[in-house]
Amino acid sequence: MSWWEALVLGIIQGLTEFLPVSSSGHLEIGQALFGTAGEDNLTFAVVVHTATVLATIVVLWREIVQLLQGTFCTLEWNREKDYVAKILVSMIPVFVVGMFFKDEVEAFFGNGLLLVGVCLIVTACLLFFSEWLSKRIAQKGREGHEVTYRDAFIIGLAQACAVLPGLSRSGTTIATGLLCGVKKESVAQFSFLMVLIPILGEAFLDLLDLLQGELTSSIGLLPLLIGFVAAFVTGCFACRFMLDIVRKQKLVYFAIYCVLAGAFAITWSLV
């Protein structure tokens, strides 16, 4: 992988991690177009995913600090402890998938663009329907509610399904939250915060494998560094942008894009 390929793929990852268009799917498409698909996919994906997690921390640092202070600086059960508990509940499905189905999940990656295209179109359907339902609820004068424990678990199930390349994690979790009736102002923030621990945990485990020689990579240090920086910078921009997009209910445009990208991926896989 050259430095400019790492730059382009890092930018793609940073933008698409938070926009509801599937970062893993776009990485698969980009690597297929560049001819860089292979055993190094996982190593590069871990690096750029870690960068976007750090971007989330930078953008939402006030909320994160408030949650940490409310959780560890008092013994009383408060709003912050309740919110963190909901995040932990949302992690249960992806924890089960990661612990017991890790090999099966990784087998999906590199299987070609047909699966990516189909999952992108599924993402588009979720975005279309969730925005339509959210507008119908608003027209009836009903307001959404804050995330409940039930909502957190259902959103966590959506996140576990979104390990498939092409099925957008942010799009799937945000759409699922809207379908559950969660306030649009709350669902995007919860969606971004709930993924911090799982991705950091996965990155830590893969780093241990790399240090122990179980995970090898022929990608040089410079491409990995460039990909990391590109994903971090664009991720900061995309995270702020996406929070505003959800408030304004403009997900339909991303749904249209996912249909076009999915059709492209399916066509490319068949020719």
N, C-alpha and C positions, 0 to 999 in steps of 0.2 A: 504494500500500500504506500503510495507516494504522499508527500506532505499536502499537496493540493487536494487529493482525494479525501484525505483525513479532514481537511478544512471544510470541504463541501458536506461530507457526511456528518461532521460535528454541528454545522449550521442546521442541517436537516433535523438532527436529533434535538437540538435545543429548541427549535421552533415547534416541532410536532409533538414533543413530550407533553406540552401543556395545551396546545390546540387540539381539538377533538378529531384528529385525522390519523392517529396511530403512528407513533415514532418507530416501533419495531417493524411495522409494515413498510414505512418509507425507507428505513435502513435496508431492508431486504431488497426493495426496488432499486435503491441507489447502488448497493453492492452488486446486484445483477447487471446493472447498466455499465458499471465500471469494471466488471469482471473480477471483483475482489472477494466474492463469496467463497467461503471455505472454513477451515478449522479456526481461523483467527477471528471469526465473527463474534464469538462469545467474549473474548478478551476486550475487543474494541467496544462492544456493547456495554460491558461492565464499566469501562472507563467513562464513556459519555453519559451513561445513566447516573453515575456518581456525580458528575458535573451538574446535571440538571437537578439532582437532589440538593446540592449546595446552593443552586440558584433559588430553589424554593425557600431554603433557610434564610437567604439574604433578603428576599422580597417580603417574607412573612415573619421576620425576626421579632417584631414587637409582639405579635400574637404568640409566637413560640416561647418567648421569655415570660410573658404573662402566664401561660399554661404551666411552665416549669416552676415559677414562683408560687402560684396557687396550689400546685401539687405537692411540692417538697418543703415549703416554708411555713406550713400550718398543718395542724392535725385535724382540723375541722373538715367535714365533707362540704365542698363548695362547688361552684359552677365549673371551675377549672378541673377539679378531680373528676367531675361527672363527664366532662368533655373528653378527657384523656381515657376514661373508662370506655367510652363509646368508640374511640379510635382503636383500643385494644380489642373490643368485640369485633370491629370490622376486619381485624387482621386474622381472625380465626380461620376463615375459608382459605385464604392464600397461604397460611401456615401449613394447613393440612395438605394442600396441593404441593407446596415446596418440599415438605418432609417425605411424602409418600409417592409423589408422582413426578419428581424432578426429572428423571431420565425420560419419561414419556413426554413431558413438556418440551424439553430441549430437542427432542426428536422432530418436533413440528418445525423448528427453525432450519432453514436451508432446504425445505421440501419443495421449493419453487414458488412462483408467483401466483399460481392458481388459488391456493388457500388464502394468500394475502388479498387478492382481488375480491373473493367471496366475502371475507371478513370485513373489508372496507365497505362493501355494499350493506352488510348487516349493521355496521356502525351508522351508515347514512339513514337507514330505516329507524333506528333508535333515536337519532337526533330529530328527524322529521316528526315522529310521533310524540316525543316528549315535549317539544316546543308547541306543537298543536294543542296538546292536553293542557300545558301550562297556561296558554293564552285563553283557552276555554274556561279554566278555573278563574282567571283574572276577570274575564268578562262577566262572570256570575257574581263578582264582588267578594269572592272568597279569598282569604289569605293563606299562604302556606304556613307550615309550622317548622319549628326547629328540629334538628336531627334527633330522633328517638333511638333507643337501643335496638328496636326492631328495624328501623331504617338503616342503622349502622351495619347490622348483620346482612341485610339484603344488599346494601351497597358493597359490602365485603364480598358477597357471592359474585357480584358483577365484576369486581376487581380480579377475582380468581379466574373467571372466564376470560378476562382480557389478557391473559398470558399468551393467547393465540396471536401470532403476528398478523396485523391488519385489523384486529379488533381493538379500537382505541381505548386505553385505560381511562383517560380523562373523559372522553366522550361517553363511554359506557357507564362510568360511575356517576357522572353529572346527570346523564339522561335518566338513570335509574333513580337517583335522588329526586328529580323533578316528577317522575312517574309516581313516586311514593308521596308526593305532596309537600316536599321540603321546600322552604323558601329559596328562591334563586340566589339571594344574597348569601345564603349559608352553605349551599351545596357545593359550590366551587371551592371555597376555602377548606371545607371538610375533605373534599376529594384530594386536594393537594397535600394536606397534612397527613392523611391516613397512609400515604405511600412512603413516608420518610423512613420509618423503621424497617419495613420489609426490604426496600432497595438497599439501604445502608447495610442491613444484615447480610443480604445476598452478596454485596460487593466485598464485605469483610471475609466471608467464607471463600469466595473466589480468589481473593488476595492470598489467603492462607494456602489454597491449592497451588497458586502460582509460585509462592515461595517454597513449597514442598516439591515442586516439579511435576505435580499432577496436571496442571494446566499450563500448556506451553504456547508461545506465540512467537512468530517470526517478524511481527510488526516492530519497527524500530521505535526508540524512545521519542524521537522528534514527531513522527506522525501521531503517536498517542497523546503527546503534550498538546499539539496543535488541535487535535480533535477535542480534547478536554476543555481548552480555553474557548474554542468556538462554541461548544455546546453550553458552556457556562454563561457566556455573554448573551447569546441569543435566547437562552432559557430565562434569564432575568427579564428580558423584554417581553417574551411570550407569556410569562406567568402574570405580569401586571396587565397585559392586554386581555388575557382570557378572563380574568376576574371582572373586568369591565364589560366584556362581551356577554357573559352570562346574565349580568344585571339588566342588560338592554334586550335580552332575548333575540339574539341574532344567530342562533345555531343553524338555521336553515341554510345559510350560505356555505357552512362547512359540510352540511349534508350533501349539497349539490356537488361540492368538490370531491367528497368521498366516493360518490357515484362515478364521477369521471375518472378518478384515480383507480378505482376498482375495475372499471371497464378496461382501462389501459393495461393494468396488471394481468387481467384475464386474457386479453388479446395477445400481449407479449408472451405469455406462457404457452399459447397455442400455436404461435408461428415459428 
